[in-house]
Amino acid sequence: MRETSEQEQKPTGKKKNLALSVAAALFGVQSEQNRQQDFSEKSPWPFIAAGIVAIAIFIGLLLAIVMAVTATR
């Protein structure tokens, strides 16, 4: 069996951290330590893209709920 190195596991961890940071920011519960870590990244574009996707999903869920509740039977 091949052992995975730390570098091979890093992208998954980064994606997980990105998703957690965006979710925490949307709910307004981001810790100062995580915020500082996020702002130390080279590029803000992954956070911007993930935020746009998260907002689009949120709006889609709201629209689906409203349409389900107000549907005439």
C-alpha positions in Angstrom: 0.0 0.0 0.0 1.3 3.5 -0.9 1.6 6.0 1.9 0.2 9.4 1.2 2.6 12.3 1.9 1.6 15.5 3.6 1.7 17.4 0.3 -0.8 15.1 -1.3 -3.3 15.6 1.5 -2.8 19.4 1.5 -5.2 20.3 -1.4 -8.1 18.5 0.3 -7.3 20.3 3.5 -7.2 23.7 1.7 -10.5 23.0 0.1 -12.0 22.1 3.4 -10.5 25.2 5.1 -11.8 27.3 2.3 -15.3 25.9 2.6 -15.3 26.3 6.4 -14.0 29.9 6.1 -16.7 30.9 3.6 -19.4 29.2 5.7 -18.2 30.9 8.9 -18.0 34.3 7.2 -21.6 33.9 5.8 -22.8 33.2 9.4 -20.6 35.9 10.9 -18.8 33.5 13.3 -15.3 33.6 11.9 -12.6 33.5 14.5 -9.8 36.1 14.5 -7.1 33.4 14.1 -8.9 31.9 11.0 -9.5 35.4 9.6 -5.8 36.3 9.9 -4.9 32.9 8.3 -7.3 33.6 5.4 -5.9 37.1 4.8 -2.4 35.7 4.7 -3.2 33.7 1.6 -1.6 34.9 -1.7 -4.8 35.4 -3.6 -8.3 36.4 -2.6 -9.9 34.9 -5.7 -10.6 31.4 -4.3 -12.5 33.0 -1.4 -14.4 35.4 -3.7 -15.4 32.5 -6.1 -16.4 30.3 -3.2 -18.4 33.1 -1.6 -20.3 33.8 -4.9 -21.1 30.0 -5.3 -22.3 29.9 -1.6 -24.5 32.9 -2.1 -25.9 31.5 -5.3 -26.7 28.2 -3.5 -28.3 30.1 -0.7 -30.5 32.1 -3.1 -31.5 29.0 -4.9 -32.5 27.3 -1.7 -34.6 30.3 -0.7 -36.3 30.4 -4.1 -37.1 26.7 -3.9 -38.6 27.0 -0.4 -40.7 30.0 -1.4 -41.9 28.2 -4.6 -42.8 25.1 -2.6 -44.7 27.0 0.1 -46.6 29.3 -2.3 -47.4 26.6 -4.9 -51.1 26.3 -5.6 -52.5 22.9 -5.2 
